[in-house]
């Protein structure tokens, strides 16, 4: 699936809020038993404040977002969200392959964390070469061996 990336601006905040609500509703219910508006608003504000948010655009419409944070020789995939009706079409795989390729080419370690109950994303990340590093009560922390394999 073809896509493009567009830096998010303040005018995209309403879309990003709606996206997060749709993408995370089931995960929040499974993890914490129900949606928590205060938790959502707090996390949304923290995500926005961290910056580096990019819209994922397909067919000229925003269908998701990705937030990639970089520090030194590390790249953290902080967020990736895709509208539920656009999931399981190969878009997430394509975006992730490009993130992995970019980190590999720049010799940077790639990490992410995801909710324990996010089984679909976990399967995707394992298939793409991520490995578990540790777990908390609610999250799995993973790294990709992109620079340890000699860049191949």
N, C-alpha and C positions, 0 to 999 in steps of 0.2 A: 504494500500500500504506500503510495506517495504521500509525503507530508512536507510541510515547511515549518520553520520556527519563527516566532515573532516576539520580541521582548514585550513583556506585559507593562501596561501603563495604568495610571489611576483609573482611567475609563474602563479598564477590564476587571475591576474589583467585583462588580456585581456578578459577572460571569464566573469568576473564580470562586466566589462564595457559593453560588448555585452548584458548580461543579463539585466542590468539596462535599457539600451536603449529599449529592447524588452518589458520588463515588464511595463515600465512607459510611453511609447510613447503616447498611447491613453489618459492616465490620464493627462499628461502634456498638450496635445492638448485641452482637455476638461476644464482644470483649467485655463490655461494661453493663450489659443487660438492657440498656436503653440509650437513646440519644440524650446527650447532655449539652444543652445550648451554651452554657457558660464555658464548658471545655472547648466546644467548637469555636466560639468567638475568641477565646484566648489563643488557641493554636493557630487560627487563621491570622490573627494579629502578629504572632511571632513569626509565622511563615512570611508574611508580607514584609515585616521589618528586616528579616535576613536578606531579602532581595534576591537577585539572580533568578527571577521567575520568568519563564518563557512559555508562551502559548504554543500548543501543538495545533497546527492548522491543516485540515484536509478538505479538499473541494471548496476552498476559500472560506471555510467556516472554522471557528475555534472548536476543537473537540477534546481538548485536554490541556494539561500543563506539565511542565517539568521544572524542577529547581535543582540546579547543580551548583554546589558550593566547593570552592577550591581554596586550599591553603598549602603552600609549599609543594611537596611531592604527593599530596593526597587530593583526591576528588571524592566528594560525598554526594551521592544521589539522595538528596534530602526529601524530595517528593516527586512522584509521578502519578498523575490522576488522568483518567480517560473516562469520558461519559459512558455510562453503562451500555447504551445502545451502540457504542462504537468499540466495545471490548470484544475480544475473541475473534477479531478480524485480521490480526497480524500487526496492527499498528504499534502496540506496546513492545512487541518483539523487535520490530524495525527500529524504533526509537532507542531501545536498550542496546541493540547491536551497535548503533552509531555512537552512543555514549561510551561503550566498552572500547570501540575502535579508537575513539579520540583519546581516551586515557592511555591506551596501549601505545599509540604513536608518540605521546608526550612523556612516556615512561613514568606515569603516575599511578599510584595505588588507588583502586576504586572500592568504595564501601557504601553500604546502605543498611537501613534497618526497617523492619516491617512488623506489623502486628502478628502475633502468634496465630490468630484465627484467619489470616489472609492466605488461605491455602492455594488459591489460584496463582497469586503473585509469587508465592514461595516456589511452586513448581516451575514457573517461568524462570526465576532467578537460578534455580539449580540447573535447569536445562542450558542456561546461558553461561554456566561455569562458575557461579558464585558458590562459596562454601560457608557453612556456619562457623562463626567465631565464638559467639557466646549467646546466652539467652537471659532475659529478665522475666519477671512475672507476666509481662504483656507483649514483649518484643523479641525478635530474632535479629541479631547483628551479623551481617555477612560481609565478606570481601571477595573480590574477584582477583584471580591470579594473573591478571593481564600483563604485569611487568615481570613476573617471576618466570614466565614461560619463554623468555627470550624474545618477546615481541612477535611471536609467530601465531 
